[in-house]
């Protein structure tokens, strides 16, 4: 039995060997990138039984992605390979410290061909949590139908649904379309993990408490609003509050921080450490992520996470 199942597009990432505009870069490192696989890998490193599936091109990039994710201890037994469509890829551009541009080459990729018939109902039903992001339904109409079908399966079998909007407005025709599609998913979820800006797009509110209340109004049980360097606000029927962000000396690469938050949050929640501690763990993993290059390279093990938290606690005690 798996603790968490997630699905979505993972791509090959080419990162430049040095900073600067890509027109001046000649060498790159091949890496792995994808919001849902980042979460699955993060969970696996934290000791959680995680499964990830998608559709990959039957090409060398597809084989690489499947092998890399499986090598991290994530179950990939439901991954499918498309004979015609290619595996997606993207590039990063490190313009200067803290400024990273991302360019995607994913149009008509294998993952965008996912359909409800690709789902294994028993696989989703076997998990405690189904994790979904707002990227997948934006890839194509068939992907949107796949997400809807996965949600129906999860709800039918009592699997908790966790939704990270992860809004990519460029993938939608308009902000209004994004709001309509993603709000429908959010309203069917048990837990929503949203950035403050995403919450504003989906609810029209600007205050974090009002954003949370609007999600609660439609049945969402737990809401977490991430506020970058200010921390995160959490709200449920039983409790609500704010957890401050961890101080970071240098932001090397912010991409993937939200995925790290989700992994830390879910791992702590599955350990039954409580909502506030889960948000703290999410903040900690996010802070650790931005201090390394790559989408998933900075994801910690549970021992590394505890060491980070212990150092922070020791520092706070000294200050007092």
C-alpha positions, 0 to 999 in steps of 0.5 A: 500500500502506498501513502501518496500517489501523484501524477503529471508531466516530468521533463528532462531539464538542461541547466547551463554550466554557468550563469548568463544568457543562454545565447552565451552558454555552450555547455549544459547538465542534464537533470530531471524536472517536474512538479509532481515527480519532485513531490514524489521524490521528496516524499520518498527521501523523507521515508514516505511510500510514494508512487508517480505515474505519467506518460513518457515518450518511448525515447532515451529521455523517457527512459532516463526519467523513468529510471531516475525517478524509480532510482529515488525509491518512487514506485513507477509501475504505472508509467506508460510509454507513448510510441509517437509523442516525445518526452518534454524538455525545458531549459533554465537560464541563470541570468544572475543570482536569484534570477532564473528564467525557464523555457519549456518545450512540451507542446504535444508531448507524451504527457499531454496525451494522458487520458482517463483510460490510462488510470488504474483505479486500484492503484489510486484506491490503494493510497492514503493521499492523491496529490494533484497540481494545477499544471496537469489539467492545463496541458490538454483537454484529455489531461483535464479529463484525466485529473477529473477522473482521478479525483472521482476515483479518489473520492469514491474510495475515500482517498484524501485529495491534496491540491497544489494549484501551481498556476501556470497562466501561460498554459491557459487561454486566460486567467478566467479559464485558469480560475474556472478549471482550478477552482473546480478542482480545489473545491473537490479537494480535502487540502489546498496548498496555495501560494498567496498570489494563487489564492488571490487568483482563485478566490478574488480575495487578497487577505489570507484569512479571507482566502482560506475562508472562501475555500472552506466555504466550498468544503475544503477542510484544510487550507495552507497559504504560502507567503514566500519569505513571510512564511505560511498561514494555515487554517482548519476547523480545529486550528489556524495560525501563522508559521514564520519562514526560515531565514535563507542567506542566499537563494540560488534557485527558487524553482521547486521550493513549492514542491519541497514544501508539499513534500515536507508538509505531507511527510510530517502530516503522515507522521501525525505530527499535527498541522502546525508542525507539518507547515513548519516542516514544509517551510523548512524543506522549501528553505533547504531547496532554494539553496541548491541548484536543480529542481529536486537535488536539494530535497532532504532526507528525514535526518537532514530535515531534523538536523536543519530544524534542530539547528534552527531551534538551537539558534532561537534558544541562544537568541532568547 
